[in-house]
């Protein structure tokens, strides 16, 4: 292979690495597909929303789209993904898609021995959906069995 071909191949490989969403798996794992699911309790929703609102702020009013919890513990914790709205991207960018105002988020829930929620750690909040570009948060949530792209 010529030197120019090697340079072109390296440049293309690096371009793919610059956008991690291109390389990120966008489907659930076998374990997450087989895992049981359950709705969050009201107390769990309150704790999760408080963690997310601390990061995003309460203005404008934020509405949550709660997804079933995929019960797949990892070192005593369970990752949970859902959607939060309230970003005024529709007015700002002239976007007409109702989902554009939503962002997904990933939290890590820890439970005590009795199964009661003991802690919520906010891991990541995705971008508003106005650009329709999948993110690493989308990929992680999809791998964990959460359908955040609908």
CORUR-V491019 format. One record per residue. N is the residue number from 1. OMEGA is omega in whole degrees, 0 to 359 (999 if undefined). D_FIRST is the distance of its C-alpha to the first C-alpha in Angstrom with 1 decimal. Layout:
# CORUR-V491019
N&OMEGA&D_FIRST + N&OMEGA&D_FIRST
This chain:
# CORUR-V491019
1&182&0.0 + 2&180&3.8 + 3&179&6.7 + 4&179&8.3 + 5&177&6.2 + 6&179&6.8 + 7&178&10.2 + 8&179&11.0 + 9&179&10.4 + 10&179&12.5 + 11&179&15.0 + 12&178&15.5 + 13&179&16.1 + 14&178&18.5 + 15&177&20.2 + 16&179&21.0 + 17&182&22.5 + 18&178&24.6 + 19&185&26.6 + 20&180&27.7 + 21&180&29.6 + 22&184&26.5 + 23&186&25.6 + 24&176&29.3 + 25&183&30.8 + 26&177&33.6 + 27&181&35.7 + 28&175&38.5 + 29&178&38.0 + 30&181&39.9 + 31&182&42.3 + 32&178&43.1 + 33&182&43.7 + 34&185&46.2 + 35&175&47.9 + 36&180&51.4 + 37&175&52.1 + 38&176&55.2 + 39&173&56.4 + 40&173&56.8 + 41&178&60.4 + 42&179&62.0 + 43&178&62.0 + 44&177&58.2 + 45&179&57.6 + 46&182&59.7 + 47&180&57.8 + 48&181&54.4 + 49&178&55.4 + 50&180&57.0 + 51&181&53.7 + 52&181&51.7 + 53&175&54.4 + 54&180&54.4 + 55&187&50.8 + 56&187&51.1 + 57&185&54.7 + 58&180&57.3 + 59&351&57.3 + 60&181&56.9 + 61&185&58.3 + 62&177&55.7 + 63&180&55.8 + 64&170&54.0 + 65&186&52.6 + 66&176&53.1 + 67&177&50.9 + 68&178&52.0 + 69&174&51.2 + 70&187&48.6 + 71&181&50.3 + 72&185&47.5 + 73&177&48.5 + 74&182&45.9 + 75&177&47.7 + 76&180&50.9 + 77&178&49.5 + 78&176&48.5 + 79&180&46.1 + 80&178&47.5 + 81&174&46.1 + 82&183&48.1 + 83&175&48.3 + 84&180&50.3 + 85&176&51.3 + 86&176&53.2 + 87&183&50.5 + 88&179&51.6 + 89&181&48.3 + 90&179&49.7 + 91&184&52.1 + 92&185&49.8 + 93&182&46.8 + 94&181&48.8 + 95&180&47.2 + 96&180&49.3 + 97&182&47.6 + 98&180&50.1 + 99&183&47.4 + 100&181&45.9 + 101&182&48.5 + 102&170&47.5 + 103&174&45.2 + 104&176&44.4 + 105&179&45.2 + 106&175&44.6 + 107&176&47.4 + 108&182&48.0 + 109&173&51.4 + 110&183&53.2 + 111&176&56.3 + 112&183&59.2 + 113&179&60.4 + 114&179&62.6 + 115&179&59.8 + 116&180&60.9 + 117&181&58.4 + 118&182&58.3 + 119&178&55.6 + 120&177&53.0 + 121&176&50.0 + 122&181&48.0 + 123&183&44.3 + 124&173&42.8 + 125&180&43.8 + 126&177&41.4 + 127&172&41.3 + 128&186&43.7 + 129&184&42.3 + 130&182&42.6 + 131&178&38.8 + 132&178&38.1 + 133&179&34.9 + 134&182&34.8 + 135&175&35.0 + 136&176&34.5 + 137&177&38.3 + 138&183&37.9 + 139&180&35.3 + 140&181&37.4 + 141&179&40.5 + 142&178&39.1 + 143&180&37.8 + 144&175&41.3 + 145&180&42.8 + 146&181&44.1 + 147&185&43.6 + 148&184&43.4 + 149&179&41.7 + 150&999&44.7
